[in-house]
Amino acid sequence: MKKSKIVLLAVLIFSGCARVQPDLEPAAVCSAGSLTVMKMGFHTVADCDKSRGDGLSSLFKKARKYWQEYDGTVEVSYSLKESGVSRTGETFNITVPDPEIAVHIDTKNAKDPYVTEDAWLVKNPITPEEQEELFKKAKLEMLDSIQNDQDLIKRAKQRYKELLSSYIASIGRQHDREYKVVFVE
């Protein structure tokens, strides 16, 4: 009788230690916000042709060409809120959204522009507004270049899948579960 009480007491004590782990919900996967999968730096040159203009005021101006060196970064990320996540049993079905591409140009640390030289009377200065317009054009060109680089987009998508699969597997290990991830394109 004494042994049975001790065994019963031990079973009750150890059964109280077992804690039920909460399940991973699809909303928890999407709560992280945005997942940056690639960040690349670049150093490049933008160029522009400035026409001399029309009319009498442009009589003593000449067409000029100028170049601007600058640095920048490109970030490729995916919004987890736009990812469609559903769960069936131990399988997560995740819809892969389109990547979000952000181009940042460091205009503050850009070097002085290289400009074809003026003649004595023939002036046509490059204004700050024209430099700003040059950076806007360069940013759009870089964005277009990245969006059309299918190899880079493919690598970014693969990196997104790897990171998200790893995250879900890590959460699964914490809960003593093995989740399967299926990506829908």
N, C-alpha and C positions, 0 to 999 in steps of 0.2 A: 504494500500500500504506500509506503513511504517513497519507494522508487518510482512508482507510477505518478505520484504527486510532483516529484522532481522533474520527471520527463515531461509531464504536462506543463509545468511551469516554464521549462526551457523552450518548449515548442511555442508557447504563448509569447515569450519574450522575443524569440527570433522571428516569429511571424509578424510582430509589430514593427520590425525594422524594415520590412519590405515596403517600398514606396512606389506607388503607381506613377510612372512617368507620363506627363501629358503628351499627347500626340502632336506632331508637327502639322500645322494647318497651312493651307495654301496662302492665306493672308499674311502669315509670318514670313513667308519667302519674299513676298512683294513689299514688305515694310522697310526694306533697306534703302529704298529710294532709287538711286542711280548707280550703275556699276561701270566704272571707267576701265576699259580693257586695254587701251593703248594710249600712250602719251609720247609724242615725238617732238623733238626740237628741230628747228631748221634755221639756216642762215642763207639768205638768198639776196638777189638784186632785182628790183623792179625798174623798168625803164618807161619813159614817156617822151613823146614828141610834142612840143609846144609850137603851135603855128604862130605866125607873126600877127595875125588878125586882119581885119578889113578896115577900110576907111582911111581918112587922113591921119587919125591918131596913131595908126600903125605904120605910117610911112617910114619912120626911122626905127622900126623894129625888125628883127630877123627871126626866122624859125630857129628853135633851139631844141636840143635833145638833152635830157638829163636822166641820171641813174641814181637810185637810192638803195643803199645796203641796209638790211634790217634783219633782226632775229625774231623768231616766233615759235609758238607751240601749236600742235594739233592734238586734240583729244577726241578719241572715239569711245563713246559710252552707250549704254543701253538703259532705258528706263524700266526698272522692274515693275513699276505700277502699270506700264503698258503691256507687260508680259502677261498673257493669259495663263494662269496657273490653276489647274484642277487636279484633284486627287481621287484615285480609285484604288482602294485597298492600300497596298504598299507602293503604288506607281504614281509618280507625278508626271502629268502632261503639261509641258510648258510651250507656249507659242512664242516664237522668237520675233521680237519687234524689229523695225528698221533701226539702224544705228543712228545715234545723234552725233553729229560731227561739229566740233567747235574749233575755230581758228582764232588764235590770239596773237596779235602783232605788237611787239614792243616798240612803240613809236618814240618813247621818251629816250631810249638809249640808241636810237638809230644814228648812224654817222651822217655827217653833212653830205648833201647830194653832190654828185659829180655833174657839172654843167658845162656844156660847150661854151667857150668863152665869148664875151661880148666884144663887139668892135667899139671904136672910140665913141661914135655918136649912135650906133645902132644898139639899143638896149632892149631887153625883153626879160625882166627879172622873173624868177620862179617865186611865187607867193606861197605862204603857209597853207592857204586854201588848196592850192594845186598839189602840194605835197600830201595833204590830208586826202584829197581825191585819189591820188596815186596809191596810198595805203588801202583805201576802200577797194579799189580795183584789184590790187594785189591779193587782198583777203578773199574776194570773190573768186579769183582765179585759183587760189590755193584750195578753197572749198570745192570748187568744180573738179579740180585735179584729183582730190582725195575721193570724192564721190564716184568718179569714173575709174578709179583704180580697183578693179574687181578682185585682184589678188589680195590687196590689203583688207578689203571688206570681208573677204572670205576668212582671212587669218583672224580678224577681229571677232567674227561670228564664232569661230572655233574656240577662241580664247574665252568668250562669253559662256559657251556651253561647258567648257572645262571648269571654269570658276564656279558656276552655278551648281554643276554636278558635285563638285568637291564640297561646296557649302552644305548641300542637302545630305551628302554622305556623312559629313562630320556631325551634323545634327542627329542623324540616324544612329551613329555610333554612341553618342551621348545618351540616347534613349534605348540602347540595345536593340536596334532595328536595322534592317537593311532595306533602304528605299531604292527603287529603280526610277530612273529619270528618262522620259521620252520627250524629245524635242520635235515640235510641229513647226514646219516652215511655212 
